[in-house]
Amino acid sequence: MIKKYPLKFTAFIFFVIFCTLSFFVYLTLGSGSTSSLIEQMLHREQVIARSGAKSIRSLLLASSNSLFILARNEKIILPSSQTQILLEQTVNNWLETPLSQISLIDTKGKVIAAASNQDKILNLNAVATGRDYFENGLKLPKNGLFVGKPILPRLPGLQNKYLIPVSIPVYNQDRITGIIMATFYVSDLTSAYLDPLKISDQTNIILLDEAGNFLSSVHPEIIGQNIFEYFNNHPFLGDKIIMPMFKEKIKQGGEQKLDIAIPNLSTGKVTRTLTAFSPINLGNNKLMLLVTTPVDDALVFISPYIIRNLLGIIISFFISIFITLFLFNRYIKN
């Protein structure tokens, strides 16, 4: 057949090679496009983390303006039967924010009055002594502000989730009489500012303290655990390389972004994951906000285009062969 139809055979081989090479060229270019898209999605995650970190810090600091006004009110300086009503009114003004509670605490650590946005009656027998927001709050000047370390609440009526406390001193002339303390649920802070920006439903928003303890995550079972101890107790392939690198990134405290393979906390399987870090500096507290998304979820938006283009080139491949054979068959007959 080669001798009988040399031109036809040559053309056929040519088009087969041409289409095959085109197919591999397409795959190569597609791979490059995928890498570019992953880098873009990783950059998007970094922007989300940075925006969330700034929003959380801004809210905590902006709340101080209301607390300063509250601390100068006569009903706070000289507590009366109207003090509780004043606190409730202030909390109602912050209903659309992650603020959970405002308390008036005297210099002995006794809670004089407290109002929560959860409409529950609070037990005021708890004391604040020993808490850093209280001990440091009593040392503040008149216009001072202290953001305490994340804590678990002692007052009944509040959820057993981490809170970030903010303290403002209360002065009667030049004598400190107590502090105003406002608390914000960490989980509400992250959900309010970051949930609307998630890349996918599998995107996890994590807040860590400087020791690496989970303060917030979509997986409540890990809250309070240390991230390094957790993965030490749940080893995975490559953990001896990845976890030291992870720890170093957190210790550095700056913005970071990684494309790494770590266990998915939902499935337990090691999954290629896009991870962005952004620090939140609150006085002496240094928190780290992480946004993580599985690569497959990040790429799901382009999968229809990949399939469409792949089908298109396969169809073109066979059409090219068909047309080539048809034309050269007509040519030979003529």
N, C-alpha and C positions, 0 to 999 in steps of 0.2 A: 504493500500500500504506500510505503514511503517513496518507492521509486515511481509508482504510478501517479501519485498526487503529491509531489514534493512541495508545491506552493501551498496547497491546502494544509498539509501536515505542519509546515513551518509556521503558517499563520495561526494554526490552532495552538501550537506550543507557545507561540509568542503571547497570545491572549491569556492562556492559562498562567504563564509566568507573570504577565502584567497584572492580572487580577489578584494572584496570590501575593505578589509584592505589595499591591495596593492595600490588601487586607492587613498585612503585617505593619505597613506604614500607618494605617489607621489606628491599629492597636497601640503602636508606639506613641502617636500623637495623643490618643485618648488617655494613655497613661500619664503623659505630661500634663494634660488638662486636669486629670484627677489630682495630681500633686499640687497643681496651682490652686485648685478649688479647696483642697484640704488646708493649704496655707491661708487662704482667704477666710475660711471658717474659723481657723485658729485665731486669726486676727480679730474676727468678729467676737469670739469668746473673750479675748483680752479686753476689747472695748466694753463688753457687757460687765465684766468683773470690775473694771476701772470705774464705770458709771455707778455700779451698785455700791462700791466702797465709798465713793464720794457722797452719794445720796444718804447712806447710813450715817456717815460722820456729820454731814450737814444737819440732818434731823436732830441728832443728839445735841449738837451745839446750839441749834436754833431754839430748841426747847428751853434753853437756859434763860431766854428773854422773858418767857412767861413765868418761869420759876423766880426770877429776880423780882418781878412785879408782885408775885404772890408773897415772897418773903418780906416785903415792905408793908404788907397790909396789916392794919391794926388788929384784925381778927386772928392773925397768925402770931404777931408779936406778943399780944396779950390774949391767949386762947379763951374762947367763950363758947356758948351754945351755938353760935353762928359759924364756928370754925369748920365743922363737918360739912355744913351746907356750902361753904365757900370752896372746899376741896372737891365736892361733888360737881359743882358748877364748872370748875376748872377742868375736871376729867371729861365732862360732857362736851366741852369745847374742843377736846382732842379725840373725839370718838372715831374720826376717820383716819387716825394715825395708829402706829403700833404701841402707843403709850398704854401701859397696863394698870398703873396705880400711882397715886401721889400720897405721901405720908408726911405728917408732922411729927418729929421725934425730938424729945427733950435731951438735955445734956447727960442724963443718966441712961440714955438708950431706950427709954420707954416710948412706945408709939402712942401719942396723944389722940390723933385722929388720922383716918385713912379712907380713901375712896378708890374703888376699883371700877374699871369699865365693864366688868362681868356681872354687874348687878347682884353681887352676893354680899351678905353681911360678913364683915371681916372680924376675926378675933384679934382684939388689940392687946392681948396679954404677951405677945412676943416682944423680945428686946433685941436691939440692934448692936449691942456691945460685941466687940470682936470683929465686926465687919469692917473692911477697909474703907468703905464709903462713909461709915459713921466716924471712925477714929480720925480719918483725914479730913472729913467734913468739918469737924470741930476746930481744926487748925486753920481754916480758911479765913482770909480777910473778908470785909463786907461784900465786895464784888467778886469773890472767888467762886470757882466752879471745879468740881472734882468728878471725874468719870471713874467709877470703881471697876474692879474685876468682875467678870460674869459670875453670877451666883445662882443657886437654887433657892426658891423662896421658903421662908419659915412660916409666913402667915397662911393659915387655912383660907380656902376660897380662891387661891391662885393655883394655876396649873403647875405641875412638877416639871417645868421646863426652864432653861437658863434665862436669866434676866440680866440686863445691863443697867446698873444703877447710876443715877446722876444726882449729886448732892450740891445744895446751895445753903449757906449759913443764914441763920435768922438772928439779927441783932436788935436788942433794945438799947438804943443809944450806942454806947461803946461796949456793951456787955453781950456776949453770945448767949442765947437762950436755947438754941437747938439747931436743927437742920430741916430743910425741906428736901425730901428724897423722892425722885421720880424713877420709875422702872419701865423698861421696854423689853418685851419678849424678843429674844434673838431670832427665833423662827419667824416671827411676824415682820421683823426688819428685813430679813432676806426675801420672804415671800412677797411683801408689798412692793419692793423695788426691782426684784429680779425675775419672779415668775412670769410676768408678761413678756420678758425678753428671751425666754428659753428657746433654744434652737429646736428642741424636740421634747416629747414627753419623757425621754430617758435622760435629759439633762439634769444633773444633780448640782444643787447649790450647797456648798459646804462652808461653814465658818469654823476656823480653828483658833485656839488661843496660842500664845507663843510657845507653850510646851507641847503643842500638837494634839490637844484634847478636842474632840468633836463637840462643838457648841450647838450646831444646827446641821441638819441633813434631811433629805426626803426619806431616809431610813432611820426611824426613831430608835431602833434597837441598838444603834451604835453611839447614840448621844451619851456623852460622859466618858466614853472610852478614849484611850490614846491611840492615834492613828498608827504609830510605829509598833506599839504593843499588839494592836489588832492584827496587823499583817505579819508580825512575828509569830502569833498564834495561828495564823491562817497562811502558811507559806505557799508560794506559787513559783512557777518557773521564771527565773530571772530576778527574783526578789533581792538577791544579794548584791545585784548591780543597781537595780532601780530604786530601792528604798533609801540607800545612802545618798543617792543623787537627789531624791525627793526631799530628804531631810536637809540637805545643804541648800536647796532652793528656798525652803521655808525659813531657814536660819538667816539667809541673806536679806530677807525682808522686802526686796523690791518686786517690781512686776516681772513675771516670768510666764513663759508658755512652753508647753511640752506636747509632743506627740509620742505617747508611750503605751506599752501593753501592761495593763493592770487588771486585777479581778473586778468584774462587774458585781456590785453588791446585791443586785437583784437576782442574778443567775449563778454567781459564783465562778463563772467561766472567765478566763483571761481574755480580755478584749482590748483591741487597739482603741485608745481613748485620747481625745483632744482635751488638754487641761490648761487652764489659764489661772494665774495667781494675781491677786492685787492686795496690798497691805492696807490696813485701816489703823492709823495711829491716833489713839485717844489718850492724850496725856502720857502717863507711864505705861499704858496698856498698848500692846501691839498685837492686833488680830490679823489673821490671814483669810481672805475670801478666795475660795476655789470654785470655778465653774468647769464641770466635766461633761463631755458628750461622746458617746461611742462614735467612731468614724463612720460606721454603716448608717447611723442615723443622720449624720452630717451630710452624707452623700445621697440620701434617699431622694433629694429634690432633683438630681440630675439623672436618676435611673431611667425615667421614661425617654429622655433624649438619647441615652446610650443605647437602649434597646432599639429605638427607632432607627438610629444611624447604623447600627449593626445589621438590622434586617434590610435596610436600604442597600448596604454594600453587598450583602449575600445575594439579594435579588439582582443587583447590577452585575454580579459575577456570572450568574447563570444566563442572564439576558445577553451578556457579551458573548458567551460561548454559543448561545443559540443563533444570534445574529451572524457571528463569524462563520459558523457551519452552514447557515442558510445561504449567505452571500457567496461563499466559495463553492458550494454545491451547484448553485445556479451558474457560476462562472465556468465550472468544469463542464457542465452539460452544454453550455453554449460554445 
